[in-house]
Structure formats: structure tokens, C-alpha cells
Amino acid sequence: MNATHPTKEQVRAYLDQRGRAHLPPPSPDEIRRRLDWRCERPAPSSGLPAAIFLPPTLIHLGALMVLAWICLPFMPIDRR
């Protein structure tokens, strides 16, 4: 969920203005509206789990590990 937040200066100016008004505090929805603070729902995913889209770096690492295990029996052994 993405949210936009007001700057510190906007919040301070709003609180300063509210302090001088001598009115009861507004509802949270009214505060969000005045400060342009809203939450946006992310777009629905395609339904496929993200785990099947491995980053290329992990695929490369896996290929190198398989190659190392295949070549391991053919490596010369240094026995001193």
C-alpha cells in the first residue's frame, strides 16, 4: 500500500492554524483531506507467485554451483 505523507512544514502550519481556531479537532478523514494524505491500493498481481521469477543473479549462482559439483570429482587432489 502506497501512502503520500505531508511534509513536516505542512503539518506544523496546519497544527498552528488549528491551535488559533479554538474549535474542536476535525475528524481524521478531514485532516487527511486537508493535508492530501491518501492511501492507494496496489494493483492486483497476475496471480503467479513471485518466487518463480528468480533474479538472474540467483540463476547464475545456481548454474555455477551445479557446474562446480559436476567438475568436483575431476579436480586433482594435492596430497602433501
Phi and psi restraints in degrees (range 20) as a CNS / XPLOR table:
assign (resid 1 and name C) (resid 2 and name N)
       (resid 2 and name CA) (resid 2 and name C) 1.0 -93.1 20.0 2
assign (resid 2 and name N) (resid 2 and name CA)
       (resid 2 and name C) (resid 3 and name N) 1.0 139.3 20.0 2
assign (resid 2 and name C) (resid 3 and name N)
       (resid 3 and name CA) (resid 3 and name C) 1.0 -133.6 20.0 2
assign (resid 3 and name N) (resid 3 and name CA)
       (resid 3 and name C) (resid 4 and name N) 1.0 141.0 20.0 2
assign (resid 3 and name C) (resid 4 and name N)
       (resid 4 and name CA) (resid 4 and name C) 1.0 -99.4 20.0 2
assign (resid 4 and name N) (resid 4 and name CA)
       (resid 4 and name C) (resid 5 and name N) 1.0 136.1 20.0 2
assign (resid 4 and name C) (resid 5 and name N)
       (resid 5 and name CA) (resid 5 and name C) 1.0 -116.9 20.0 2
assign (resid 5 and name N) (resid 5 and name CA)
       (resid 5 and name C) (resid 6 and name N) 1.0 143.6 20.0 2
assign (resid 5 and name C) (resid 6 and name N)
       (resid 6 and name CA) (resid 6 and name C) 1.0 -72.1 20.0 2
assign (resid 6 and name N) (resid 6 and name CA)
       (resid 6 and name C) (resid 7 and name N) 1.0 158.5 20.0 2
assign (resid 6 and name C) (resid 7 and name N)
       (resid 7 and name CA) (resid 7 and name C) 1.0 -74.0 20.0 2
assign (resid 7 and name N) (resid 7 and name CA)
       (resid 7 and name C) (resid 8 and name N) 1.0 165.4 20.0 2
assign (resid 7 and name C) (resid 8 and name N)
       (resid 8 and name CA) (resid 8 and name C) 1.0 -62.1 20.0 2
assign (resid 8 and name N) (resid 8 and name CA)
       (resid 8 and name C) (resid 9 and name N) 1.0 -37.4 20.0 2
assign (resid 8 and name C) (resid 9 and name N)
       (resid 9 and name CA) (resid 9 and name C) 1.0 -64.5 20.0 2
assign (resid 9 and name N) (resid 9 and name CA)
       (resid 9 and name C) (resid 10 and name N) 1.0 -39.9 20.0 2
assign (resid 9 and name C) (resid 10 and name N)
       (resid 10 and name CA) (resid 10 and name C) 1.0 -63.7 20.0 2
assign (resid 10 and name N) (resid 10 and name CA)
       (resid 10 and name C) (resid 11 and name N) 1.0 -42.3 20.0 2
assign (resid 10 and name C) (resid 11 and name N)
       (resid 11 and name CA) (resid 11 and name C) 1.0 -66.3 20.0 2
assign (resid 11 and name N) (resid 11 and name CA)
       (resid 11 and name C) (resid 12 and name N) 1.0 -43.9 20.0 2
assign (resid 11 and name C) (resid 12 and name N)
       (resid 12 and name CA) (resid 12 and name C) 1.0 -62.2 20.0 2
assign (resid 12 and name N) (resid 12 and name CA)
       (resid 12 and name C) (resid 13 and name N) 1.0 -43.7 20.0 2
assign (resid 12 and name C) (resid 13 and name N)
       (resid 13 and name CA) (resid 13 and name C) 1.0 -63.2 20.0 2
assign (resid 13 and name N) (resid 13 and name CA)
       (resid 13 and name C) (resid 14 and name N) 1.0 -40.9 20.0 2
assign (resid 13 and name C) (resid 14 and name N)
       (resid 14 and name CA) (resid 14 and name C) 1.0 -64.7 20.0 2
assign (resid 14 and name N) (resid 14 and name CA)
       (resid 14 and name C) (resid 15 and name N) 1.0 -45.3 20.0 2
assign (resid 14 and name C) (resid 15 and name N)
       (resid 15 and name CA) (resid 15 and name C) 1.0 -65.9 20.0 2
assign (resid 15 and name N) (resid 15 and name CA)
       (resid 15 and name C) (resid 16 and name N) 1.0 -36.4 20.0 2
assign (resid 15 and name C) (resid 16 and name N)
       (resid 16 and name CA) (resid 16 and name C) 1.0 -64.6 20.0 2
assign (resid 16 and name N) (resid 16 and name CA)
       (resid 16 and name C) (resid 17 and name N) 1.0 -44.0 20.0 2
assign (resid 16 and name C) (resid 17 and name N)
       (resid 17 and name CA) (resid 17 and name C) 1.0 -63.1 20.0 2
assign (resid 17 and name N) (resid 17 and name CA)
       (resid 17 and name C) (resid 18 and name N) 1.0 -42.1 20.0 2
assign (resid 17 and name C) (resid 18 and name N)
       (resid 18 and name CA) (resid 18 and name C) 1.0 -67.1 20.0 2
assign (resid 18 and name N) (resid 18 and name CA)
       (resid 18 and name C) (resid 19 and name N) 1.0 -34.3 20.0 2
assign (resid 18 and name C) (resid 19 and name N)
       (resid 19 and name CA) (resid 19 and name C) 1.0 -65.5 20.0 2
assign (resid 19 and name N) (resid 19 and name CA)
       (resid 19 and name C) (resid 20 and name N) 1.0 -31.9 20.0 2
assign (resid 19 and name C) (resid 20 and name N)
       (resid 20 and name CA) (resid 20 and name C) 1.0 -84.0 20.0 2
assign (resid 20 and name N) (resid 20 and name CA)
       (resid 20 and name C) (resid 21 and name N) 1.0 -13.4 20.0 2
assign (resid 20 and name C) (resid 21 and name N)
       (resid 21 and name CA) (resid 21 and name C) 1.0 -79.1 20.0 2
assign (resid 21 and name N) (resid 21 and name CA)
       (resid 21 and name C) (resid 22 and name N) 1.0 -24.9 20.0 2
assign (resid 21 and name C) (resid 22 and name N)
       (resid 22 and name CA) (resid 22 and name C) 1.0 54.6 20.0 2
assign (resid 22 and name N) (resid 22 and name CA)
       (resid 22 and name C) (resid 23 and name N) 1.0 42.9 20.0 2
assign (resid 22 and name C) (resid 23 and name N)
       (resid 23 and name CA) (resid 23 and name C) 1.0 -119.8 20.0 2
assign (resid 23 and name N) (resid 23 and name CA)
       (resid 23 and name C) (resid 24 and name N) 1.0 160.5 20.0 2
assign (resid 23 and name C) (resid 24 and name N)
       (resid 24 and name CA) (resid 24 and name C) 1.0 -64.3 20.0 2
assign (resid 24 and name N) (resid 24 and name CA)
       (resid 24 and name C) (resid 25 and name N) 1.0 153.0 20.0 2
assign (resid 24 and name C) (resid 25 and name N)
       (resid 25 and name CA) (resid 25 and name C) 1.0 -64.2 20.0 2
assign (resid 25 and name N) (resid 25 and name CA)
       (resid 25 and name C) (resid 26 and name N) 1.0 144.4 20.0 2
assign (resid 25 and name C) (resid 26 and name N)
       (resid 26 and name CA) (resid 26 and name C) 1.0 -75.0 20.0 2
assign (resid 26 and name N) (resid 26 and name CA)
       (resid 26 and name C) (resid 27 and name N) 1.0 169.7 20.0 2
assign (resid 26 and name C) (resid 27 and name N)
       (resid 27 and name CA) (resid 27 and name C) 1.0 -69.7 20.0 2
assign (resid 27 and name N) (resid 27 and name CA)
       (resid 27 and name C) (resid 28 and name N) 1.0 157.2 20.0 2
assign (resid 27 and name C) (resid 28 and name N)
       (resid 28 and name CA) (resid 28 and name C) 1.0 -57.0 20.0 2
assign (resid 28 and name N) (resid 28 and name CA)
       (resid 28 and name C) (resid 29 and name N) 1.0 -35.8 20.0 2
assign (resid 28 and name C) (resid 29 and name N)
       (resid 29 and name CA) (resid 29 and name C) 1.0 -64.4 20.0 2
assign (resid 29 and name N) (resid 29 and name CA)
       (resid 29 and name C) (resid 30 and name N) 1.0 -39.3 20.0 2
assign (resid 29 and name C) (resid 30 and name N)
       (resid 30 and name CA) (resid 30 and name C) 1.0 -66.8 20.0 2
assign (resid 30 and name N) (resid 30 and name CA)
       (resid 30 and name C) (resid 31 and name N) 1.0 -38.9 20.0 2
assign (resid 30 and name C) (resid 31 and name N)
       (resid 31 and name CA) (resid 31 and name C) 1.0 -63.5 20.0 2
assign (resid 31 and name N) (resid 31 and name CA)
       (resid 31 and name C) (resid 32 and name N) 1.0 -45.0 20.0 2
assign (resid 31 and name C) (resid 32 and name N)
       (resid 32 and name CA) (resid 32 and name C) 1.0 -62.2 20.0 2
assign (resid 32 and name N) (resid 32 and name CA)
       (resid 32 and name C) (resid 33 and name N) 1.0 -39.6 20.0 2
assign (resid 32 and name C) (resid 33 and name N)
       (resid 33 and name CA) (resid 33 and name C) 1.0 -64.7 20.0 2
assign (resid 33 and name N) (resid 33 and name CA)
       (resid 33 and name C) (resid 34 and name N) 1.0 -44.9 20.0 2
assign (resid 33 and name C) (resid 34 and name N)
       (resid 34 and name CA) (resid 34 and name C) 1.0 -67.9 20.0 2
assign (resid 34 and name N) (resid 34 and name CA)
       (resid 34 and name C) (resid 35 and name N) 1.0 -33.4 20.0 2
assign (resid 34 and name C) (resid 35 and name N)
       (resid 35 and name CA) (resid 35 and name C) 1.0 -92.9 20.0 2
assign (resid 35 and name N) (resid 35 and name CA)
       (resid 35 and name C) (resid 36 and name N) 1.0 2.5 20.0 2
assign (resid 35 and name C) (resid 36 and name N)
       (resid 36 and name CA) (resid 36 and name C) 1.0 56.0 20.0 2
assign (resid 36 and name N) (resid 36 and name CA)
       (resid 36 and name C) (resid 37 and name N) 1.0 47.6 20.0 2
assign (resid 36 and name C) (resid 37 and name N)
       (resid 37 and name CA) (resid 37 and name C) 1.0 -108.5 20.0 2
assign (resid 37 and name N) (resid 37 and name CA)
       (resid 37 and name C) (resid 38 and name N) 1.0 108.5 20.0 2
assign (resid 37 and name C) (resid 38 and name N)
       (resid 38 and name CA) (resid 38 and name C) 1.0 -134.0 20.0 2
assign (resid 38 and name N) (resid 38 and name CA)
       (resid 38 and name C) (resid 39 and name N) 1.0 156.3 20.0 2
assign (resid 38 and name C) (resid 39 and name N)
       (resid 39 and name CA) (resid 39 and name C) 1.0 -108.6 20.0 2
assign (resid 39 and name N) (resid 39 and name CA)
       (resid 39 and name C) (resid 40 and name N) 1.0 136.4 20.0 2
assign (resid 39 and name C) (resid 40 and name N)
       (resid 40 and name CA) (resid 40 and name C) 1.0 -117.1 20.0 2
assign (resid 40 and name N) (resid 40 and name CA)
       (resid 40 and name C) (resid 41 and name N) 1.0 132.6 20.0 2
assign (resid 40 and name C) (resid 41 and name N)
       (resid 41 and name CA) (resid 41 and name C) 1.0 -77.1 20.0 2
assign (resid 41 and name N) (resid 41 and name CA)
       (resid 41 and name C) (resid 42 and name N) 1.0 137.9 20.0 2
assign (resid 41 and name C) (resid 42 and name N)
       (resid 42 and name CA) (resid 42 and name C) 1.0 -68.6 20.0 2
assign (resid 42 and name N) (resid 42 and name CA)
       (resid 42 and name C) (resid 43 and name N) 1.0 155.0 20.0 2
assign (resid 42 and name C) (resid 43 and name N)
       (resid 43 and name CA) (resid 43 and name C) 1.0 -65.4 20.0 2
assign (resid 43 and name N) (resid 43 and name CA)
       (resid 43 and name C) (resid 44 and name N) 1.0 143.9 20.0 2
assign (resid 43 and name C) (resid 44 and name N)
       (resid 44 and name CA) (resid 44 and name C) 1.0 -62.4 20.0 2
assign (resid 44 and name N) (resid 44 and name CA)
       (resid 44 and name C) (resid 45 and name N) 1.0 143.1 20.0 2
assign (resid 44 and name C) (resid 45 and name N)
       (resid 45 and name CA) (resid 45 and name C) 1.0 -77.4 20.0 2
assign (resid 45 and name N) (resid 45 and name CA)
       (resid 45 and name C) (resid 46 and name N) 1.0 171.7 20.0 2
assign (resid 45 and name C) (resid 46 and name N)
       (resid 46 and name CA) (resid 46 and name C) 1.0 -75.0 20.0 2
assign (resid 46 and name N) (resid 46 and name CA)
       (resid 46 and name C) (resid 47 and name N) 1.0 -5.6 20.0 2
assign (resid 46 and name C) (resid 47 and name N)
       (resid 47 and name CA) (resid 47 and name C) 1.0 96.9 20.0 2
assign (resid 47 and name N) (resid 47 and name CA)
       (resid 47 and name C) (resid 48 and name N) 1.0 -13.6 20.0 2
assign (resid 47 and name C) (resid 48 and name N)
       (resid 48 and name CA) (resid 48 and name C) 1.0 -85.6 20.0 2
assign (resid 48 and name N) (resid 48 and name CA)
       (resid 48 and name C) (resid 49 and name N) 1.0 138.3 20.0 2
assign (resid 48 and name C) (resid 49 and name N)
       (resid 49 and name CA) (resid 49 and name C) 1.0 -66.7 20.0 2
assign (resid 49 and name N) (resid 49 and name CA)
       (resid 49 and name C) (resid 50 and name N) 1.0 144.1 20.0 2
assign (resid 49 and name C) (resid 50 and name N)
       (resid 50 and name CA) (resid 50 and name C) 1.0 -68.0 20.0 2
assign (resid 50 and name N) (resid 50 and name CA)
       (resid 50 and name C) (resid 51 and name N) 1.0 -18.8 20.0 2
assign (resid 50 and name C) (resid 51 and name N)
       (resid 51 and name CA) (resid 51 and name C) 1.0 -66.6 20.0 2
assign (resid 51 and name N) (resid 51 and name CA)
       (resid 51 and name C) (resid 52 and name N) 1.0 -25.1 20.0 2
assign (resid 51 and name C) (resid 52 and name N)
       (resid 52 and name CA) (resid 52 and name C) 1.0 -77.5 20.0 2
assign (resid 52 and name N) (resid 52 and name CA)
       (resid 52 and name C) (resid 53 and name N) 1.0 -13.5 20.0 2
assign (resid 52 and name C) (resid 53 and name N)
       (resid 53 and name CA) (resid 53 and name C) 1.0 -100.5 20.0 2
assign (resid 53 and name N) (resid 53 and name CA)
       (resid 53 and name C) (resid 54 and name N) 1.0 73.6 20.0 2
assign (resid 53 and name C) (resid 54 and name N)
       (resid 54 and name CA) (resid 54 and name C) 1.0 -72.1 20.0 2
assign (resid 54 and name N) (resid 54 and name CA)
       (resid 54 and name C) (resid 55 and name N) 1.0 143.1 20.0 2
assign (resid 54 and name C) (resid 55 and name N)
       (resid 55 and name CA) (resid 55 and name C) 1.0 -63.6 20.0 2
assign (resid 55 and name N) (resid 55 and name CA)
       (resid 55 and name C) (resid 56 and name N) 1.0 149.1 20.0 2
assign (resid 55 and name C) (resid 56 and name N)
       (resid 56 and name CA) (resid 56 and name C) 1.0 -57.1 20.0 2
assign (resid 56 and name N) (resid 56 and name CA)
       (resid 56 and name C) (resid 57 and name N) 1.0 -30.7 20.0 2
assign (resid 56 and name C) (resid 57 and name N)
       (resid 57 and name CA) (resid 57 and name C) 1.0 -63.3 20.0 2
assign (resid 57 and name N) (resid 57 and name CA)
       (resid 57 and name C) (resid 58 and name N) 1.0 -41.9 20.0 2
assign (resid 57 and name C) (resid 58 and name N)
       (resid 58 and name CA) (resid 58 and name C) 1.0 -67.8 20.0 2
assign (resid 58 and name N) (resid 58 and name CA)
       (resid 58 and name C) (resid 59 and name N) 1.0 -37.0 20.0 2
assign (resid 58 and name C) (resid 59 and name N)
       (resid 59 and name CA) (resid 59 and name C) 1.0 -65.6 20.0 2
assign (resid 59 and name N) (resid 59 and name CA)
       (resid 59 and name C) (resid 60 and name N) 1.0 -43.0 20.0 2
assign (resid 59 and name C) (resid 60 and name N)
       (resid 60 and name CA) (resid 60 and name C) 1.0 -61.6 20.0 2
assign (resid 60 and name N) (resid 60 and name CA)
       (resid 60 and name C) (resid 61 and name N) 1.0 -46.0 20.0 2
assign (resid 60 and name C) (resid 61 and name N)
       (resid 61 and name CA) (resid 61 and name C) 1.0 -59.9 20.0 2
assign (resid 61 and name N) (resid 61 and name CA)
       (resid 61 and name C) (resid 62 and name N) 1.0 -43.4 20.0 2
assign (resid 61 and name C) (resid 62 and name N)
       (resid 62 and name CA) (resid 62 and name C) 1.0 -62.4 20.0 2
assign (resid 62 and name N) (resid 62 and name CA)
       (resid 62 and name C) (resid 63 and name N) 1.0 -41.5 20.0 2
assign (resid 62 and name C) (resid 63 and name N)
       (resid 63 and name CA) (resid 63 and name C) 1.0 -64.0 20.0 2
assign (resid 63 and name N) (resid 63 and name CA)
       (resid 63 and name C) (resid 64 and name N) 1.0 -41.3 20.0 2
assign (resid 63 and name C) (resid 64 and name N)
       (resid 64 and name CA) (resid 64 and name C) 1.0 -64.7 20.0 2
assign (resid 64 and name N) (resid 64 and name CA)
       (resid 64 and name C) (resid 65 and name N) 1.0 -38.2 20.0 2
assign (resid 64 and name C) (resid 65 and name N)
       (resid 65 and name CA) (resid 65 and name C) 1.0 -66.1 20.0 2
assign (resid 65 and name N) (resid 65 and name CA)
       (resid 65 and name C) (resid 66 and name N) 1.0 -41.6 20.0 2
assign (resid 65 and name C) (resid 66 and name N)
       (resid 66 and name CA) (resid 66 and name C) 1.0 -63.0 20.0 2
assign (resid 66 and name N) (resid 66 and name CA)
       (resid 66 and name C) (resid 67 and name N) 1.0 -44.1 20.0 2
assign (resid 66 and name C) (resid 67 and name N)
       (resid 67 and name CA) (resid 67 and name C) 1.0 -62.4 20.0 2
assign (resid 67 and name N) (resid 67 and name CA)
       (resid 67 and name C) (resid 68 and name N) 1.0 -41.2 20.0 2
assign (resid 67 and name C) (resid 68 and name N)
       (resid 68 and name CA) (resid 68 and name C) 1.0 -63.3 20.0 2
assign (resid 68 and name N) (resid 68 and name CA)
       (resid 68 and name C) (resid 69 and name N) 1.0 -41.1 20.0 2
assign (resid 68 and name C) (resid 69 and name N)
       (resid 69 and name CA) (resid 69 and name C) 1.0 -68.5 20.0 2
assign (resid 69 and name N) (resid 69 and name CA)
       (resid 69 and name C) (resid 70 and name N) 1.0 -33.9 20.0 2
assign (resid 69 and name C) (resid 70 and name N)
       (resid 70 and name CA) (resid 70 and name C) 1.0 -69.3 20.0 2
assign (resid 70 and name N) (resid 70 and name CA)
       (resid 70 and name C) (resid 71 and name N) 1.0 -40.1 20.0 2
assign (resid 70 and name C) (resid 71 and name N)
       (resid 71 and name CA) (resid 71 and name C) 1.0 -82.9 20.0 2
assign (resid 71 and name N) (resid 71 and name CA)
       (resid 71 and name C) (resid 72 and name N) 1.0 -12.6 20.0 2
assign (resid 71 and name C) (resid 72 and name N)
       (resid 72 and name CA) (resid 72 and name C) 1.0 -56.9 20.0 2
assign (resid 72 and name N) (resid 72 and name CA)
       (resid 72 and name C) (resid 73 and name N) 1.0 -42.8 20.0 2
assign (resid 72 and name C) (resid 73 and name N)
       (resid 73 and name CA) (resid 73 and name C) 1.0 -66.0 20.0 2
assign (resid 73 and name N) (resid 73 and name CA)
       (resid 73 and name C) (resid 74 and name N) 1.0 -20.6 20.0 2
assign (resid 73 and name C) (resid 74 and name N)
       (resid 74 and name CA) (resid 74 and name C) 1.0 -93.9 20.0 2
assign (resid 74 and name N) (resid 74 and name CA)
       (resid 74 and name C) (resid 75 and name N) 1.0 0.0 20.0 2
assign (resid 74 and name C) (resid 75 and name N)
       (resid 75 and name CA) (resid 75 and name C) 1.0 -76.1 20.0 2
assign (resid 75 and name N) (resid 75 and name CA)
       (resid 75 and name C) (resid 76 and name N) 1.0 137.4 20.0 2
assign (resid 75 and name C) (resid 76 and name N)
       (resid 76 and name CA) (resid 76 and name C) 1.0 -67.3 20.0 2
assign (resid 76 and name N) (resid 76 and name CA)
       (resid 76 and name C) (resid 77 and name N) 1.0 144.9 20.0 2
assign (resid 76 and name C) (resid 77 and name N)
       (resid 77 and name CA) (resid 77 and name C) 1.0 -101.6 20.0 2
assign (resid 77 and name N) (resid 77 and name CA)
       (resid 77 and name C) (resid 78 and name N) 1.0 126.3 20.0 2
assign (resid 77 and name C) (resid 78 and name N)
       (resid 78 and name CA) (resid 78 and name C) 1.0 -93.8 20.0 2
assign (resid 78 and name N) (resid 78 and name CA)
       (resid 78 and name C) (resid 79 and name N) 1.0 102.7 20.0 2
assign (resid 78 and name C) (resid 79 and name N)
       (resid 79 and name CA) (resid 79 and name C) 1.0 -109.3 20.0 2
assign (resid 79 and name N) (resid 79 and name CA)
       (resid 79 and name C) (resid 80 and name N) 1.0 109.5 20.0 2
